[in-house]
Amino acid sequence: MKKTKVYILIYLSMMLPVLLSAAALNKYTAPAQSVTSVQSKATVNKSIYIDFREQVRGYSPEKKEKMKTYYRKKLKESIRRKNLDAAAHYERLLGILNSK
């Protein structure tokens, strides 16, 4: 009986620092991402791109260039902020502006 208590004390003395250090690292682990949270992201409706294409069709070349400059700036900002959804959106708008 006395031998069992000694083994338990040795085991606890060995495991206590491990358990305490693991608890301190929990705040640095990334949270689990569920499938529903990924699927529920709002995406831009495709009709917006169709309407944008129709709207810019009548714009002058100067106005199109100003818009390209603006959307390039927004694209760079969104890439810098690592907002890939916004970057894809601005890239698509630039593609529409560059098409004839």
N, CA, C and O atoms as a DFTB+ gen file, in Angstrom:
400 C
 N C O
     1  1       0.820      -1.195       0.000
     2  2       0.000       0.000       0.000
     3  2       0.863       1.258       0.000
     4  3       0.587       2.214      -0.725
     5  1       1.895       1.244       0.812
     6  2       2.788       2.387       0.890
     7  2       3.535       2.583      -0.427
     8  3       3.819       3.710      -0.830
     9  1       3.845       1.479      -1.086
    10  2       4.555       1.524      -2.358
    11  2       3.673       2.179      -3.440
    12  3       4.179       2.919      -4.284
    13  1       2.377       1.912      -3.415
    14  2       1.450       2.481      -4.385
    15  2       1.364       3.995      -4.215
    16  3       1.323       4.728      -5.203
    17  1       1.336       4.462      -2.987
    18  2       1.280       5.895      -2.727
    19  2       2.531       6.599      -3.232
    20  3       2.452       7.713      -3.750
    21  1       3.662       5.967      -3.085
    22  2       4.919       6.540      -3.572
    23  2       4.889       6.648      -5.089
    24  3       5.304       7.665      -5.644
    25  1       4.401       5.610      -5.767
    26  2       4.314       5.637      -7.225
    27  2       3.344       6.725      -7.706
    28  3       3.598       7.399      -8.704
    29  1       2.250       6.881      -6.994
    30  2       1.281       7.918      -7.361
    31  2       1.894       9.305      -7.187
    32  3       1.708      10.170      -8.043
    33  1       2.614       9.529      -6.107
    34  2       3.268      10.816      -5.883
    35  2       4.336      11.095      -6.936
    36  3       4.462      12.221      -7.418
    37  1       5.091      10.081      -7.284
    38  2       6.124      10.259      -8.323
    39  2       5.450      10.585      -9.660
    40  3       5.879      11.494     -10.370
    41  1       4.402       9.846      -9.995
    42  2       3.694      10.075     -11.247
    43  2       3.114      11.489     -11.294
    44  3       3.253      12.182     -12.301
    45  1       2.467      11.916     -10.215
    46  2       1.894      13.261     -10.176
    47  2       2.963      14.341     -10.240
    48  3       2.772      15.370     -10.888
    49  1       4.088      14.110      -9.572
    50  2       5.156      15.109      -9.629
    51  2       5.745      15.217     -11.035
    52  3       6.235      16.279     -11.418
    53  1       5.703      14.135     -11.801
    54  2       6.213      14.174     -13.173
    55  2       5.192      14.785     -14.133
    56  3       5.567      15.498     -15.064
    57  1       3.910      14.511     -13.912
    58  2       2.878      14.938     -14.848
    59  2       2.368      16.354     -14.592
    60  3       1.862      16.995     -15.513
    61  1       2.487      16.842     -13.396
    62  2       1.958      18.165     -13.079
    63  2       2.570      19.277     -13.938
    64  3       1.816      20.093     -14.468
    65  1       3.893      19.353     -14.103
    66  2       4.444      20.409     -14.985
    67  2       4.003      20.271     -16.438
    68  3       3.797      21.273     -17.124
    69  1       3.858      19.038     -16.907
    70  2       3.419      18.820     -18.296
    71  2       1.998      19.327     -18.482
    72  3       1.700      20.013     -19.460
    73  1       1.132      18.993     -17.554
    74  2      -0.262      19.429     -17.654
    75  2      -0.394      20.941     -17.541
    76  3      -1.197      21.542     -18.254
    77  1       0.367      21.554     -16.671
    78  2       0.296      23.006     -16.513
    79  2       0.826      23.736     -17.736
    80  3       0.263      24.757     -18.131
    81  1       1.892      23.240     -18.344
    82  2       2.437      23.918     -19.522
    83  2       1.533      23.736     -20.728
    84  3       1.451      24.631     -21.569
    85  1       0.858      22.611     -20.834
    86  2      -0.063      22.390     -21.950
    87  2      -1.252      23.332     -21.855
    88  3      -1.750      23.791     -22.883
    89  1      -1.711      23.624     -20.676
    90  2      -2.841      24.541     -20.515
    91  2      -2.457      25.950     -20.936
    92  3      -3.295      26.685     -21.458
    93  1      -1.217      26.334     -20.722
    94  2      -0.776      27.670     -21.110
    95  2      -0.708      27.830     -22.624
    96  3      -0.827      28.947     -23.127
    97  1      -0.521      26.743     -23.355
    98  2      -0.404      26.809     -24.810
    99  2      -1.753      26.774     -25.517
   100  3      -1.810      27.001     -26.726
   101  1      -2.818      26.502     -24.814
   102  2      -4.135      26.405     -25.449
   103  2      -4.551      27.696     -26.148
   104  3      -5.238      27.646     -27.168
   105  1      -4.155      28.830     -25.627
   106  2      -4.580      30.086     -26.241
   107  2      -3.893      30.345     -27.581
   108  3      -4.332      31.217     -28.330
   109  1      -2.831      29.612     -27.899
   110  2      -2.116      29.816     -29.160
   111  2      -2.563      28.859     -30.263
   112  3      -2.113      28.986     -31.402
   113  1      -3.417      27.929     -29.957
   114  2      -3.870      26.996     -30.978
   115  2      -5.027      27.616     -31.743
   116  3      -5.834      28.357     -31.181
   117  1      -5.097      27.308     -33.012
   118  2      -6.165      27.842     -33.853
   119  2      -7.467      27.145     -33.515
   120  3      -7.478      25.937     -33.280
   121  1      -8.563      27.883     -33.486
   122  2      -9.849      27.244     -33.195
   123  2     -10.260      26.344     -34.352
   124  3      -9.896      26.577     -35.505
   125  1     -11.013      25.329     -34.024
   126  2     -11.498      24.415     -35.057
   127  2     -12.505      25.139     -35.929
   128  3     -13.326      25.916     -35.441
   129  1     -12.433      24.876     -37.218
   130  2     -13.333      25.534     -38.161
   131  2     -14.330      24.500     -38.652
   132  3     -13.951      23.484     -39.235
   133  1     -15.581      24.762     -38.418
   134  2     -16.599      23.803     -38.837
   135  2     -16.940      24.010     -40.302
   136  3     -16.696      25.079     -40.861
   137  1     -17.496      23.000     -40.909
   138  2     -17.848      23.061     -42.322
   139  2     -18.943      24.084     -42.555
   140  3     -18.950      24.758     -43.585
   141  1     -19.871      24.212     -41.614
   142  2     -20.980      25.149     -41.806
   143  2     -20.510      26.591     -41.787
   144  3     -21.084      27.433     -42.479
   145  1     -19.465      26.900     -41.000
   146  2     -18.996      28.279     -40.972
   147  2     -18.330      28.661     -42.285
   148  3     -18.395      29.820     -42.694
   149  1     -17.694      27.709     -42.947
   150  2     -17.067      27.994     -44.239
   151  2     -18.134      28.168     -45.306
   152  3     -18.017      29.041     -46.165
   153  1     -19.167      27.350     -45.259
   154  2     -20.197      27.417     -46.278
   155  2     -21.113      28.617     -46.106
   156  3     -21.751      29.039     -47.071
   157  1     -21.196      29.175     -44.913
   158  2     -22.116      30.270     -44.688
   159  2     -21.535      31.635     -45.024
   160  3     -22.193      32.652     -44.800
   161  1     -20.317      31.682     -45.555
   162  2     -19.728      32.964     -45.940
   163  2     -20.557      33.600     -47.052
   164  3     -20.987      32.940     -47.998
   165  1     -20.760      34.877     -46.904
   166  2     -21.530      35.591     -47.920
   167  2     -20.669      35.799     -49.158
   168  3     -19.535      36.268     -49.058
   169  1     -21.191      35.460     -50.291
   170  2     -20.481      35.670     -51.545
   171  2     -21.241      36.712     -52.359
   172  3     -22.433      36.939     -52.157
   173  1     -20.531      37.325     -53.266
   174  2     -21.135      38.359     -54.099
   175  2     -22.010      37.681     -55.146
   176  3     -21.604      36.711     -55.786
   177  1     -23.191      38.201     -55.302
   178  2     -24.135      37.667     -56.275
   179  2     -23.594      37.916     -57.686
   180  3     -23.079      38.996     -57.973
   181  1     -23.711      36.932     -58.550
   182  2     -23.177      37.052     -59.912
   183  2     -23.891      38.132     -60.716
   184  3     -23.327      38.670     -61.669
   185  1     -25.107      38.448     -60.345
   186  2     -25.827      39.489     -61.081
   187  2     -25.175      40.863     -60.897
   188  3     -25.340      41.750     -61.735
   189  1     -24.440      41.033     -59.807
   190  2     -23.740      42.298     -59.582
   191  2     -22.670      42.503     -60.655
   192  3     -22.491      43.612     -61.157
   193  1     -21.971      41.440     -60.999
   194  2     -20.936      41.543     -62.026
   195  2     -21.556      41.800     -63.405
   196  3     -20.992      42.536     -64.214
   197  1     -22.692      41.203     -63.662
   198  2     -23.384      41.436     -64.939
   199  2     -23.845      42.890     -65.022
   200  3     -23.685      43.547     -66.051
   201  1     -24.419      43.382     -63.926
   202  2     -24.856      44.795     -63.900
   203  2     -23.669      45.743     -64.036
   204  3     -23.759      46.763     -64.719
   205  1     -22.554      45.405     -63.383
   206  2     -21.352      46.247     -63.471
   207  2     -20.852      46.295     -64.909
   208  3     -20.480      47.356     -65.411
   209  1     -20.845      45.137     -65.570
   210  2     -20.395      45.089     -66.972
   211  2     -21.266      45.975     -67.852
   212  3     -20.752      46.699     -68.704
   213  1     -22.569      45.924     -67.654
   214  2     -23.482      46.752     -68.437
   215  2     -23.288      48.239     -68.134
   216  3     -23.365      49.077     -69.032
   217  1     -23.041      48.553     -66.881
   218  2     -22.899      49.952     -66.477
   219  2     -21.631      50.576     -67.051
   220  3     -21.671      51.703     -67.543
   221  1     -20.507      49.865     -66.997
   222  2     -19.245      50.463     -67.437
   223  2     -19.087      50.434     -68.953
   224  3     -18.166      51.050     -69.490
   225  1     -19.959      49.739     -69.634
   226  2     -19.864      49.657     -71.088
   227  2     -19.961      51.046     -71.732
   228  3     -19.323      51.298     -72.755
   229  1     -20.740      51.932     -71.149
   230  2     -20.926      53.266     -71.716
   231  2     -19.966      54.314     -71.173
   232  3     -20.068      55.481     -71.552
   233  1     -19.056      53.945     -70.316
   234  2     -18.128      54.914     -69.725
   235  2     -17.022      55.302     -70.700
   236  3     -16.645      54.530     -71.582
   237  1     -16.518      56.510     -70.519
   238  2     -15.412      56.986     -71.352
   239  2     -14.124      56.262     -70.927
   240  3     -14.037      55.756     -69.808
   241  1     -13.128      56.215     -71.820
   242  2     -11.850      55.567     -71.469
   243  2     -11.170      56.212     -70.256
   244  3     -10.519      55.528     -69.466
   245  1     -11.328      57.539     -70.114
   246  2     -10.716      58.226     -68.969
   247  2     -11.341      57.759     -67.652
   248  3     -10.643      57.512     -66.669
   249  1     -12.656      57.647     -67.654
   250  2     -13.349      57.211     -66.441
   251  2     -12.991      55.758     -66.119
   252  3     -12.844      55.395     -64.952
   253  1     -12.854      54.936     -67.153
   254  2     -12.464      53.538     -66.936
   255  2     -11.073      53.445     -66.327
   256  3     -10.829      52.617     -65.449
   257  1     -10.161      54.294     -66.792
   258  2      -8.801      54.295     -66.241
   259  2      -8.791      54.704     -64.773
   260  3      -8.059      54.131     -63.965
   261  1      -9.614      55.706     -64.432
   262  2      -9.720      56.115     -63.026
   263  2     -10.246      54.965     -62.171
   264  3      -9.764      54.727     -61.063
   265  1     -11.237      54.260     -62.699
   266  2     -11.796      53.134     -61.959
   267  2     -10.778      52.006     -61.820
   268  3     -10.699      51.369     -60.770
   269  1     -10.007      51.759     -62.862
   270  2      -8.967      50.723     -62.796
   271  2      -7.941      51.057     -61.726
   272  3      -7.518      50.191     -60.960
   273  1      -7.543      52.334     -61.683
   274  2      -6.574      52.762     -60.671
   275  2      -7.143      52.560     -59.275
   276  3      -6.443      52.091     -58.379
   277  1      -8.395      52.907     -59.090
   278  2      -9.041      52.757     -57.792
   279  2      -9.125      51.277     -57.388
   280  3      -8.799      50.923     -56.255
   281  1      -9.557      50.426     -58.306
   282  2      -9.713      49.008     -57.978
   283  2      -8.366      48.305     -57.810
   284  3      -8.267      47.344     -57.047
   285  1      -7.336      48.765     -58.507
   286  2      -5.987      48.211     -58.270
   287  2      -5.526      48.516     -56.847
   288  3      -4.941      47.671     -56.171
   289  1      -5.806      49.749     -56.409
   290  2      -5.446      50.156     -55.049
   291  2      -6.198      49.303     -54.023
   292  3      -5.608      48.832     -53.051
   293  1      -7.496      49.108     -54.243
   294  2      -8.297      48.292     -53.334
   295  2      -7.825      46.831     -53.343
   296  3      -7.840      46.164     -52.307
   297  1      -7.408      46.340     -54.509
   298  2      -6.899      44.969     -54.621
   299  2      -5.630      44.806     -53.800
   300  3      -5.492      43.830     -53.062
   301  1      -4.699      45.751     -53.918
   302  2      -3.458      45.687     -53.155
   303  2      -3.718      45.757     -51.657
   304  3      -3.079      45.048     -50.881
   305  1      -4.658      46.612     -51.247
   306  2      -4.993      46.724     -49.822
   307  2      -5.574      45.419     -49.292
   308  3      -5.223      44.975     -48.198
   309  1      -6.453      44.814     -50.063
   310  2      -7.072      43.579     -49.591
   311  2      -6.067      42.426     -49.551
   312  3      -6.164      41.550     -48.692
   313  1      -5.115      42.421     -50.464
   314  2      -4.054      41.395     -50.418
   315  2      -3.166      41.633     -49.207
   316  3      -2.772      40.687     -48.526
   317  1      -2.853      42.888     -48.939
   318  2      -2.024      43.214     -47.780
   319  2      -2.717      42.806     -46.480
   320  3      -2.067      42.351     -45.539
   321  1      -4.027      42.972     -46.438
   322  2      -4.792      42.590     -45.246
   323  2      -5.145      41.104     -45.233
   324  3      -5.773      40.616     -44.293
   325  1      -4.738      40.391     -46.282
   326  2      -4.997      38.956     -46.435
   327  2      -6.487      38.638     -46.474
   328  3      -6.932      37.604     -45.977
   329  1      -7.237      39.538     -47.069
   330  2      -8.667      39.325     -47.281
   331  2      -8.836      38.828     -48.712
   332  3      -9.034      39.616     -49.637
   333  1      -8.755      37.521     -48.880
   334  2      -8.729      36.943     -50.218
   335  2     -10.073      37.041     -50.936
   336  3     -10.116      37.105     -52.165
   337  1     -11.170      37.054     -50.177
   338  2     -12.476      37.206     -50.816
   339  2     -12.601      38.574     -51.475
   340  3     -13.075      38.685     -52.606
   341  1     -12.175      39.612     -50.762
   342  2     -12.228      40.957     -51.331
   343  2     -11.262      41.079     -52.500
   344  3     -11.575      41.724     -53.502
   345  1     -10.088      40.462     -52.378
   346  2      -9.111      40.515     -53.466
   347  2      -9.671      39.860     -54.725
   348  3      -9.485      40.374     -55.828
   349  1     -10.349      38.738     -54.566
   350  2     -10.948      38.069     -55.729
   351  2     -12.041      38.940     -56.340
   352  3     -12.189      38.983     -57.562
   353  1     -12.799      39.626     -55.510
   354  2     -13.857      40.512     -56.001
   355  2     -13.274      41.650     -56.831
   356  3     -13.738      41.911     -57.941
   357  1     -12.257      42.327     -56.298
   358  2     -11.645      43.446     -57.028
   359  2     -10.932      42.970     -58.285
   360  3     -10.904      43.673     -59.296
   361  1     -10.365      41.790     -58.220
   362  2      -9.707      41.244     -59.410
   363  2     -10.735      40.978     -60.513
   364  3     -10.473      41.204     -61.694
   365  1     -11.880      40.505     -60.110
   366  2     -12.930      40.255     -61.103
   367  2     -13.445      41.569     -61.698
   368  3     -13.698      41.649     -62.900
   369  1     -13.597      42.592     -60.863
   370  2     -14.026      43.899     -61.376
   371  2     -12.991      44.467     -62.359
   372  3     -13.342      45.033     -63.394
   373  1     -11.708      44.302     -62.009
   374  2     -10.656      44.764     -62.936
   375  2     -10.705      43.992     -64.245
   376  3     -10.482      44.564     -65.312
   377  1     -10.991      42.716     -64.173
   378  2     -11.111      41.926     -65.394
   379  2     -12.235      42.425     -66.281
   380  3     -12.106      42.465     -67.505
   381  1     -13.336      42.803     -65.656
   382  2     -14.466      43.350     -66.424
   383  2     -14.076      44.689     -67.054
   384  3     -14.427      44.955     -68.203
   385  1     -13.365      45.520     -66.322
   386  2     -12.939      46.817     -66.861
   387  2     -11.933      46.650     -67.995
   388  3     -11.919      47.453     -68.928
   389  1     -11.099      45.630     -67.928
   390  2     -10.081      45.411     -68.957
   391  2     -10.657      44.748     -70.209
   392  3     -10.052      44.820     -71.279
   393  1     -11.818      44.104     -70.086
   394  2     -12.403      43.463     -71.263
   395  2     -13.035      44.515     -72.155
   396  3     -13.361      45.611     -71.699
   397  1     -13.204      44.189     -73.397
   398  2     -13.748      45.168     -74.350
   399  2     -15.221      45.093     -74.464
   400  3     -15.821      45.852     -75.225
